[in-house]
Amino acid sequence: MSDHQVETVSSGADRAKVALAVLAVVAGIVGWYMLAQQPLVVRLASILAGVAAGAAIAWFSGPGQRFLAFAKDSWSETKRVVWPEKKETWMVTAYVFAFVVVMALFLWVVDKSLEWVLYDLILGWKR
């Protein structure tokens, strides 16, 4: 069984707030297309205003508050991550690059071997 919990919107007010937030974002996107003859700045402002209005409305809903708490916990968790040193990063990158080169050569050899076996030995198609 999975330990994951599915968040549901329980109250009618929260449902209305989430629906209104989604509509605000959709209105911003629709504004982008409705303002096709306007300058790009105006069109971008339409989308940004829709997203900002949607975020502001969602902020005051229960799911929005839970998302904010989750985002704060995630941010504090990233501060606890031990990031690799520069030398370690370069070494791992070199290992990955070397592996990719070796794998590419191996696959090329396998491809050419199968081509030779299939076309030259089995089918007899000489070039």
Phi and psi in radians as a Rosetta constraint file:
Dihedral C 1 N 2 CA 2 C 2 CIRCULARHARMONIC -1.676 0.35
Dihedral N 2 CA 2 C 2 N 3 CIRCULARHARMONIC 2.524 0.35
Dihedral C 2 N 3 CA 3 C 3 CIRCULARHARMONIC -1.601 0.35
Dihedral N 3 CA 3 C 3 N 4 CIRCULARHARMONIC 0.037 0.35
Dihedral C 3 N 4 CA 4 C 4 CIRCULARHARMONIC -1.269 0.35
Dihedral N 4 CA 4 C 4 N 5 CIRCULARHARMONIC 2.392 0.35
Dihedral C 4 N 5 CA 5 C 5 CIRCULARHARMONIC -1.883 0.35
Dihedral N 5 CA 5 C 5 N 6 CIRCULARHARMONIC 2.449 0.35
Dihedral C 5 N 6 CA 6 C 6 CIRCULARHARMONIC -1.662 0.35
Dihedral N 6 CA 6 C 6 N 7 CIRCULARHARMONIC 2.189 0.35
Dihedral C 6 N 7 CA 7 C 7 CIRCULARHARMONIC -1.403 0.35
Dihedral N 7 CA 7 C 7 N 8 CIRCULARHARMONIC 2.243 0.35
Dihedral C 7 N 8 CA 8 C 8 CIRCULARHARMONIC -2.097 0.35
Dihedral N 8 CA 8 C 8 N 9 CIRCULARHARMONIC 2.644 0.35
Dihedral C 8 N 9 CA 9 C 9 CIRCULARHARMONIC -1.543 0.35
Dihedral N 9 CA 9 C 9 N 10 CIRCULARHARMONIC 2.075 0.35
Dihedral C 9 N 10 CA 10 C 10 CIRCULARHARMONIC -1.689 0.35
Dihedral N 10 CA 10 C 10 N 11 CIRCULARHARMONIC -0.731 0.35
Dihedral C 10 N 11 CA 11 C 11 CIRCULARHARMONIC -1.557 0.35
Dihedral N 11 CA 11 C 11 N 12 CIRCULARHARMONIC 2.701 0.35
Dihedral C 11 N 12 CA 12 C 12 CIRCULARHARMONIC -1.123 0.35
Dihedral N 12 CA 12 C 12 N 13 CIRCULARHARMONIC -0.620 0.35
Dihedral C 12 N 13 CA 13 C 13 CIRCULARHARMONIC -1.143 0.35
Dihedral N 13 CA 13 C 13 N 14 CIRCULARHARMONIC -0.700 0.35
Dihedral C 13 N 14 CA 14 C 14 CIRCULARHARMONIC -1.164 0.35
Dihedral N 14 CA 14 C 14 N 15 CIRCULARHARMONIC -0.679 0.35
Dihedral C 14 N 15 CA 15 C 15 CIRCULARHARMONIC -1.083 0.35
Dihedral N 15 CA 15 C 15 N 16 CIRCULARHARMONIC -0.747 0.35
Dihedral C 15 N 16 CA 16 C 16 CIRCULARHARMONIC -1.135 0.35
Dihedral N 16 CA 16 C 16 N 17 CIRCULARHARMONIC -0.720 0.35
Dihedral C 16 N 17 CA 17 C 17 CIRCULARHARMONIC -1.121 0.35
Dihedral N 17 CA 17 C 17 N 18 CIRCULARHARMONIC -0.763 0.35
Dihedral C 17 N 18 CA 18 C 18 CIRCULARHARMONIC -1.138 0.35
Dihedral N 18 CA 18 C 18 N 19 CIRCULARHARMONIC -0.742 0.35
Dihedral C 18 N 19 CA 19 C 19 CIRCULARHARMONIC -1.091 0.35
Dihedral N 19 CA 19 C 19 N 20 CIRCULARHARMONIC -0.731 0.35
Dihedral C 19 N 20 CA 20 C 20 CIRCULARHARMONIC -1.134 0.35
Dihedral N 20 CA 20 C 20 N 21 CIRCULARHARMONIC -0.673 0.35
Dihedral C 20 N 21 CA 21 C 21 CIRCULARHARMONIC -1.118 0.35
Dihedral N 21 CA 21 C 21 N 22 CIRCULARHARMONIC -0.751 0.35
Dihedral C 21 N 22 CA 22 C 22 CIRCULARHARMONIC -1.117 0.35
Dihedral N 22 CA 22 C 22 N 23 CIRCULARHARMONIC -0.726 0.35
Dihedral C 22 N 23 CA 23 C 23 CIRCULARHARMONIC -1.105 0.35
Dihedral N 23 CA 23 C 23 N 24 CIRCULARHARMONIC -0.627 0.35
Dihedral C 23 N 24 CA 24 C 24 CIRCULARHARMONIC -1.126 0.35
Dihedral N 24 CA 24 C 24 N 25 CIRCULARHARMONIC -0.735 0.35
Dihedral C 24 N 25 CA 25 C 25 CIRCULARHARMONIC -1.153 0.35
Dihedral N 25 CA 25 C 25 N 26 CIRCULARHARMONIC -0.753 0.35
Dihedral C 25 N 26 CA 26 C 26 CIRCULARHARMONIC -1.091 0.35
Dihedral N 26 CA 26 C 26 N 27 CIRCULARHARMONIC -0.679 0.35
Dihedral C 26 N 27 CA 27 C 27 CIRCULARHARMONIC -1.093 0.35
Dihedral N 27 CA 27 C 27 N 28 CIRCULARHARMONIC -0.664 0.35
Dihedral C 27 N 28 CA 28 C 28 CIRCULARHARMONIC -1.109 0.35
Dihedral N 28 CA 28 C 28 N 29 CIRCULARHARMONIC -0.694 0.35
Dihedral C 28 N 29 CA 29 C 29 CIRCULARHARMONIC -1.211 0.35
Dihedral N 29 CA 29 C 29 N 30 CIRCULARHARMONIC -0.721 0.35
Dihedral C 29 N 30 CA 30 C 30 CIRCULARHARMONIC -1.099 0.35
Dihedral N 30 CA 30 C 30 N 31 CIRCULARHARMONIC -0.659 0.35
Dihedral C 30 N 31 CA 31 C 31 CIRCULARHARMONIC -1.038 0.35
Dihedral N 31 CA 31 C 31 N 32 CIRCULARHARMONIC -0.635 0.35
Dihedral C 31 N 32 CA 32 C 32 CIRCULARHARMONIC -0.976 0.35
Dihedral N 32 CA 32 C 32 N 33 CIRCULARHARMONIC -0.783 0.35
Dihedral C 32 N 33 CA 33 C 33 CIRCULARHARMONIC -1.387 0.35
Dihedral N 33 CA 33 C 33 N 34 CIRCULARHARMONIC -0.568 0.35
Dihedral C 33 N 34 CA 34 C 34 CIRCULARHARMONIC -1.229 0.35
Dihedral N 34 CA 34 C 34 N 35 CIRCULARHARMONIC -0.496 0.35
Dihedral C 34 N 35 CA 35 C 35 CIRCULARHARMONIC -1.714 0.35
Dihedral N 35 CA 35 C 35 N 36 CIRCULARHARMONIC 0.627 0.35
Dihedral C 35 N 36 CA 36 C 36 CIRCULARHARMONIC -1.061 0.35
Dihedral N 36 CA 36 C 36 N 37 CIRCULARHARMONIC -0.497 0.35
Dihedral C 36 N 37 CA 37 C 37 CIRCULARHARMONIC -1.530 0.35
Dihedral N 37 CA 37 C 37 N 38 CIRCULARHARMONIC -0.103 0.35
Dihedral C 37 N 38 CA 38 C 38 CIRCULARHARMONIC -1.500 0.35
Dihedral N 38 CA 38 C 38 N 39 CIRCULARHARMONIC 2.881 0.35
Dihedral C 38 N 39 CA 39 C 39 CIRCULARHARMONIC -1.101 0.35
Dihedral N 39 CA 39 C 39 N 40 CIRCULARHARMONIC 2.763 0.35
Dihedral C 39 N 40 CA 40 C 40 CIRCULARHARMONIC -1.018 0.35
Dihedral N 40 CA 40 C 40 N 41 CIRCULARHARMONIC -0.632 0.35
Dihedral C 40 N 41 CA 41 C 41 CIRCULARHARMONIC -1.073 0.35
Dihedral N 41 CA 41 C 41 N 42 CIRCULARHARMONIC -0.723 0.35
Dihedral C 41 N 42 CA 42 C 42 CIRCULARHARMONIC -1.160 0.35
Dihedral N 42 CA 42 C 42 N 43 CIRCULARHARMONIC -0.717 0.35
Dihedral C 42 N 43 CA 43 C 43 CIRCULARHARMONIC -1.147 0.35
Dihedral N 43 CA 43 C 43 N 44 CIRCULARHARMONIC -0.743 0.35
Dihedral C 43 N 44 CA 44 C 44 CIRCULARHARMONIC -1.134 0.35
Dihedral N 44 CA 44 C 44 N 45 CIRCULARHARMONIC -0.655 0.35
Dihedral C 44 N 45 CA 45 C 45 CIRCULARHARMONIC -1.089 0.35
Dihedral N 45 CA 45 C 45 N 46 CIRCULARHARMONIC -0.603 0.35
Dihedral C 45 N 46 CA 46 C 46 CIRCULARHARMONIC -1.077 0.35
Dihedral N 46 CA 46 C 46 N 47 CIRCULARHARMONIC -0.828 0.35
Dihedral C 46 N 47 CA 47 C 47 CIRCULARHARMONIC -1.154 0.35
Dihedral N 47 CA 47 C 47 N 48 CIRCULARHARMONIC -0.804 0.35
Dihedral C 47 N 48 CA 48 C 48 CIRCULARHARMONIC -1.087 0.35
Dihedral N 48 CA 48 C 48 N 49 CIRCULARHARMONIC -0.671 0.35
Dihedral C 48 N 49 CA 49 C 49 CIRCULARHARMONIC -1.152 0.35
Dihedral N 49 CA 49 C 49 N 50 CIRCULARHARMONIC -0.700 0.35
Dihedral C 49 N 50 CA 50 C 50 CIRCULARHARMONIC -1.120 0.35
Dihedral N 50 CA 50 C 50 N 51 CIRCULARHARMONIC -0.765 0.35
Dihedral C 50 N 51 CA 51 C 51 CIRCULARHARMONIC -1.172 0.35
Dihedral N 51 CA 51 C 51 N 52 CIRCULARHARMONIC -0.728 0.35
Dihedral C 51 N 52 CA 52 C 52 CIRCULARHARMONIC -1.119 0.35
Dihedral N 52 CA 52 C 52 N 53 CIRCULARHARMONIC -0.746 0.35
Dihedral C 52 N 53 CA 53 C 53 CIRCULARHARMONIC -1.136 0.35
Dihedral N 53 CA 53 C 53 N 54 CIRCULARHARMONIC -0.731 0.35
Dihedral C 53 N 54 CA 54 C 54 CIRCULARHARMONIC -1.087 0.35
Dihedral N 54 CA 54 C 54 N 55 CIRCULARHARMONIC -0.737 0.35
Dihedral C 54 N 55 CA 55 C 55 CIRCULARHARMONIC -1.156 0.35
Dihedral N 55 CA 55 C 55 N 56 CIRCULARHARMONIC -0.693 0.35
Dihedral C 55 N 56 CA 56 C 56 CIRCULARHARMONIC -1.148 0.35
Dihedral N 56 CA 56 C 56 N 57 CIRCULARHARMONIC -0.707 0.35
Dihedral C 56 N 57 CA 57 C 57 CIRCULARHARMONIC -1.187 0.35
Dihedral N 57 CA 57 C 57 N 58 CIRCULARHARMONIC -0.784 0.35
Dihedral C 57 N 58 CA 58 C 58 CIRCULARHARMONIC -1.139 0.35
Dihedral N 58 CA 58 C 58 N 59 CIRCULARHARMONIC -0.497 0.35
Dihedral C 58 N 59 CA 59 C 59 CIRCULARHARMONIC -0.976 0.35
Dihedral N 59 CA 59 C 59 N 60 CIRCULARHARMONIC -0.617 0.35
Dihedral C 59 N 60 CA 60 C 60 CIRCULARHARMONIC -1.612 0.35
Dihedral N 60 CA 60 C 60 N 61 CIRCULARHARMONIC 0.098 0.35
Dihedral C 60 N 61 CA 61 C 61 CIRCULARHARMONIC -1.667 0.35
Dihedral N 61 CA 61 C 61 N 62 CIRCULARHARMONIC 2.848 0.35
Dihedral C 61 N 62 CA 62 C 62 CIRCULARHARMONIC -1.044 0.35
Dihedral N 62 CA 62 C 62 N 63 CIRCULARHARMONIC -0.854 0.35
Dihedral C 62 N 63 CA 63 C 63 CIRCULARHARMONIC -1.079 0.35
Dihedral N 63 CA 63 C 63 N 64 CIRCULARHARMONIC -0.594 0.35
Dihedral C 63 N 64 CA 64 C 64 CIRCULARHARMONIC -1.139 0.35
Dihedral N 64 CA 64 C 64 N 65 CIRCULARHARMONIC -0.699 0.35
Dihedral C 64 N 65 CA 65 C 65 CIRCULARHARMONIC -1.165 0.35
Dihedral N 65 CA 65 C 65 N 66 CIRCULARHARMONIC -0.702 0.35
Dihedral C 65 N 66 CA 66 C 66 CIRCULARHARMONIC -1.131 0.35
Dihedral N 66 CA 66 C 66 N 67 CIRCULARHARMONIC -0.673 0.35
Dihedral C 66 N 67 CA 67 C 67 CIRCULARHARMONIC -1.113 0.35
Dihedral N 67 CA 67 C 67 N 68 CIRCULARHARMONIC -0.731 0.35
Dihedral C 67 N 68 CA 68 C 68 CIRCULARHARMONIC -1.074 0.35
Dihedral N 68 CA 68 C 68 N 69 CIRCULARHARMONIC -0.753 0.35
Dihedral C 68 N 69 CA 69 C 69 CIRCULARHARMONIC -1.101 0.35
Dihedral N 69 CA 69 C 69 N 70 CIRCULARHARMONIC -0.716 0.35
Dihedral C 69 N 70 CA 70 C 70 CIRCULARHARMONIC -1.092 0.35
Dihedral N 70 CA 70 C 70 N 71 CIRCULARHARMONIC -0.756 0.35
Dihedral C 70 N 71 CA 71 C 71 CIRCULARHARMONIC -1.103 0.35
Dihedral N 71 CA 71 C 71 N 72 CIRCULARHARMONIC -0.707 0.35
Dihedral C 71 N 72 CA 72 C 72 CIRCULARHARMONIC -1.135 0.35
Dihedral N 72 CA 72 C 72 N 73 CIRCULARHARMONIC -0.730 0.35
Dihedral C 72 N 73 CA 73 C 73 CIRCULARHARMONIC -1.120 0.35
Dihedral N 73 CA 73 C 73 N 74 CIRCULARHARMONIC -0.688 0.35
Dihedral C 73 N 74 CA 74 C 74 CIRCULARHARMONIC -1.127 0.35
Dihedral N 74 CA 74 C 74 N 75 CIRCULARHARMONIC -0.722 0.35
Dihedral C 74 N 75 CA 75 C 75 CIRCULARHARMONIC -1.115 0.35
Dihedral N 75 CA 75 C 75 N 76 CIRCULARHARMONIC -0.753 0.35
Dihedral C 75 N 76 CA 76 C 76 CIRCULARHARMONIC -1.169 0.35
Dihedral N 76 CA 76 C 76 N 77 CIRCULARHARMONIC -0.549 0.35
Dihedral C 76 N 77 CA 77 C 77 CIRCULARHARMONIC -1.201 0.35
Dihedral N 77 CA 77 C 77 N 78 CIRCULARHARMONIC -0.650 0.35
Dihedral C 77 N 78 CA 78 C 78 CIRCULARHARMONIC -1.186 0.35
Dihedral N 78 CA 78 C 78 N 79 CIRCULARHARMONIC -0.449 0.35
Dihedral C 78 N 79 CA 79 C 79 CIRCULARHARMONIC -1.228 0.35
Dihedral N 79 CA 79 C 79 N 80 CIRCULARHARMONIC -0.400 0.35
Dihedral C 79 N 80 CA 80 C 80 CIRCULARHARMONIC -1.545 0.35
Dihedral N 80 CA 80 C 80 N 81 CIRCULARHARMONIC -0.115 0.35
Dihedral C 80 N 81 CA 81 C 81 CIRCULARHARMONIC -1.224 0.35
Dihedral N 81 CA 81 C 81 N 82 CIRCULARHARMONIC 2.404 0.35
Dihedral C 81 N 82 CA 82 C 82 CIRCULARHARMONIC -1.628 0.35
Dihedral N 82 CA 82 C 82 N 83 CIRCULARHARMONIC 1.861 0.35
Dihedral C 82 N 83 CA 83 C 83 CIRCULARHARMONIC -1.426 0.35
Dihedral N 83 CA 83 C 83 N 84 CIRCULARHARMONIC 2.572 0.35
Dihedral C 83 N 84 CA 84 C 84 CIRCULARHARMONIC -1.231 0.35
Dihedral N 84 CA 84 C 84 N 85 CIRCULARHARMONIC 2.725 0.35
Dihedral C 84 N 85 CA 85 C 85 CIRCULARHARMONIC -1.276 0.35
Dihedral N 85 CA 85 C 85 N 86 CIRCULARHARMONIC 2.886 0.35
Dihedral C 85 N 86 CA 86 C 86 CIRCULARHARMONIC -1.083 0.35
Dihedral N 86 CA 86 C 86 N 87 CIRCULARHARMONIC -0.730 0.35
Dihedral C 86 N 87 CA 87 C 87 CIRCULARHARMONIC -1.118 0.35
Dihedral N 87 CA 87 C 87 N 88 CIRCULARHARMONIC -0.753 0.35
Dihedral C 87 N 88 CA 88 C 88 CIRCULARHARMONIC -1.105 0.35
Dihedral N 88 CA 88 C 88 N 89 CIRCULARHARMONIC -0.692 0.35
Dihedral C 88 N 89 CA 89 C 89 CIRCULARHARMONIC -1.092 0.35
Dihedral N 89 CA 89 C 89 N 90 CIRCULARHARMONIC -0.777 0.35
Dihedral C 89 N 90 CA 90 C 90 CIRCULARHARMONIC -1.141 0.35
Dihedral N 90 CA 90 C 90 N 91 CIRCULARHARMONIC -0.656 0.35
Dihedral C 90 N 91 CA 91 C 91 CIRCULARHARMONIC -1.153 0.35
Dihedral N 91 CA 91 C 91 N 92 CIRCULARHARMONIC -0.795 0.35
Dihedral C 91 N 92 CA 92 C 92 CIRCULARHARMONIC -1.128 0.35
Dihedral N 92 CA 92 C 92 N 93 CIRCULARHARMONIC -0.680 0.35
Dihedral C 92 N 93 CA 93 C 93 CIRCULARHARMONIC -1.086 0.35
Dihedral N 93 CA 93 C 93 N 94 CIRCULARHARMONIC -0.725 0.35
Dihedral C 93 N 94 CA 94 C 94 CIRCULARHARMONIC -1.132 0.35
Dihedral N 94 CA 94 C 94 N 95 CIRCULARHARMONIC -0.716 0.35
Dihedral C 94 N 95 CA 95 C 95 CIRCULARHARMONIC -1.084 0.35
Dihedral N 95 CA 95 C 95 N 96 CIRCULARHARMONIC -0.765 0.35
Dihedral C 95 N 96 CA 96 C 96 CIRCULARHARMONIC -1.117 0.35
Dihedral N 96 CA 96 C 96 N 97 CIRCULARHARMONIC -0.774 0.35
Dihedral C 96 N 97 CA 97 C 97 CIRCULARHARMONIC -1.088 0.35
Dihedral N 97 CA 97 C 97 N 98 CIRCULARHARMONIC -0.771 0.35
Dihedral C 97 N 98 CA 98 C 98 CIRCULARHARMONIC -1.095 0.35
Dihedral N 98 CA 98 C 98 N 99 CIRCULARHARMONIC -0.725 0.35
Dihedral C 98 N 99 CA 99 C 99 CIRCULARHARMONIC -1.086 0.35
Dihedral N 99 CA 99 C 99 N 100 CIRCULARHARMONIC -0.730 0.35
Dihedral C 99 N 100 CA 100 C 100 CIRCULARHARMONIC -1.103 0.35
Dihedral N 100 CA 100 C 100 N 101 CIRCULARHARMONIC -0.739 0.35
Dihedral C 100 N 101 CA 101 C 101 CIRCULARHARMONIC -1.135 0.35
Dihedral N 101 CA 101 C 101 N 102 CIRCULARHARMONIC -0.793 0.35
Dihedral C 101 N 102 CA 102 C 102 CIRCULARHARMONIC -1.110 0.35
Dihedral N 102 CA 102 C 102 N 103 CIRCULARHARMONIC -0.747 0.35
Dihedral C 102 N 103 CA 103 C 103 CIRCULARHARMONIC -1.129 0.35
Dihedral N 103 CA 103 C 103 N 104 CIRCULARHARMONIC -0.694 0.35
Dihedral C 103 N 104 CA 104 C 104 CIRCULARHARMONIC -1.096 0.35
Dihedral N 104 CA 104 C 104 N 105 CIRCULARHARMONIC -0.751 0.35
Dihedral C 104 N 105 CA 105 C 105 CIRCULARHARMONIC -1.118 0.35
Dihedral N 105 CA 105 C 105 N 106 CIRCULARHARMONIC -0.732 0.35
Dihedral C 105 N 106 CA 106 C 106 CIRCULARHARMONIC -1.074 0.35
Dihedral N 106 CA 106 C 106 N 107 CIRCULARHARMONIC -0.805 0.35
Dihedral C 106 N 107 CA 107 C 107 CIRCULARHARMONIC -1.164 0.35
Dihedral N 107 CA 107 C 107 N 108 CIRCULARHARMONIC -0.597 0.35
Dihedral C 107 N 108 CA 108 C 108 CIRCULARHARMONIC -1.135 0.35
Dihedral N 108 CA 108 C 108 N 109 CIRCULARHARMONIC -0.766 0.35
Dihedral C 108 N 109 CA 109 C 109 CIRCULARHARMONIC -1.109 0.35
Dihedral N 109 CA 109 C 109 N 110 CIRCULARHARMONIC -0.774 0.35
Dihedral C 109 N 110 CA 110 C 110 CIRCULARHARMONIC -1.083 0.35
Dihedral N 110 CA 110 C 110 N 111 CIRCULARHARMONIC -0.772 0.35
Dihedral C 110 N 111 CA 111 C 111 CIRCULARHARMONIC -1.059 0.35
Dihedral N 111 CA 111 C 111 N 112 CIRCULARHARMONIC -0.842 0.35
Dihedral C 111 N 112 CA 112 C 112 CIRCULARHARMONIC -1.171 0.35
Dihedral N 112 CA 112 C 112 N 113 CIRCULARHARMONIC -0.607 0.35
Dihedral C 112 N 113 CA 113 C 113 CIRCULARHARMONIC -1.157 0.35
Dihedral N 113 CA 113 C 113 N 114 CIRCULARHARMONIC -0.802 0.35
Dihedral C 113 N 114 CA 114 C 114 CIRCULARHARMONIC -1.124 0.35
Dihedral N 114 CA 114 C 114 N 115 CIRCULARHARMONIC -0.667 0.35
Dihedral C 114 N 115 CA 115 C 115 CIRCULARHARMONIC -1.071 0.35
Dihedral N 115 CA 115 C 115 N 116 CIRCULARHARMONIC -0.780 0.35
Dihedral C 115 N 116 CA 116 C 116 CIRCULARHARMONIC -1.127 0.35
Dihedral N 116 CA 116 C 116 N 117 CIRCULARHARMONIC -0.788 0.35
Dihedral C 116 N 117 CA 117 C 117 CIRCULARHARMONIC -1.114 0.35
Dihedral N 117 CA 117 C 117 N 118 CIRCULARHARMONIC -0.806 0.35
Dihedral C 117 N 118 CA 118 C 118 CIRCULARHARMONIC -1.243 0.35
Dihedral N 118 CA 118 C 118 N 119 CIRCULARHARMONIC -0.899 0.35
Dihedral C 118 N 119 CA 119 C 119 CIRCULARHARMONIC -1.434 0.35
Dihedral N 119 CA 119 C 119 N 120 CIRCULARHARMONIC -0.675 0.35
Dihedral C 119 N 120 CA 120 C 120 CIRCULARHARMONIC -1.556 0.35
Dihedral N 120 CA 120 C 120 N 121 CIRCULARHARMONIC -0.802 0.35
Dihedral C 120 N 121 CA 121 C 121 CIRCULARHARMONIC -1.478 0.35
Dihedral N 121 CA 121 C 121 N 122 CIRCULARHARMONIC -0.873 0.35
Dihedral C 121 N 122 CA 122 C 122 CIRCULARHARMONIC -1.388 0.35
Dihedral N 122 CA 122 C 122 N 123 CIRCULARHARMONIC -0.936 0.35
Dihedral C 122 N 123 CA 123 C 123 CIRCULARHARMONIC -1.534 0.35
Dihedral N 123 CA 123 C 123 N 124 CIRCULARHARMONIC -0.376 0.35
Dihedral C 123 N 124 CA 124 C 124 CIRCULARHARMONIC 1.286 0.35
Dihedral N 124 CA 124 C 124 N 125 CIRCULARHARMONIC 0.416 0.35
Dihedral C 124 N 125 CA 125 C 125 CIRCULARHARMONIC -1.519 0.35
Dihedral N 125 CA 125 C 125 N 126 CIRCULARHARMONIC 1.683 0.35
Dihedral C 125 N 126 CA 126 C 126 CIRCULARHARMONIC -1.461 0.35
Dihedral N 126 CA 126 C 126 N 127 CIRCULARHARMONIC 2.579 0.35
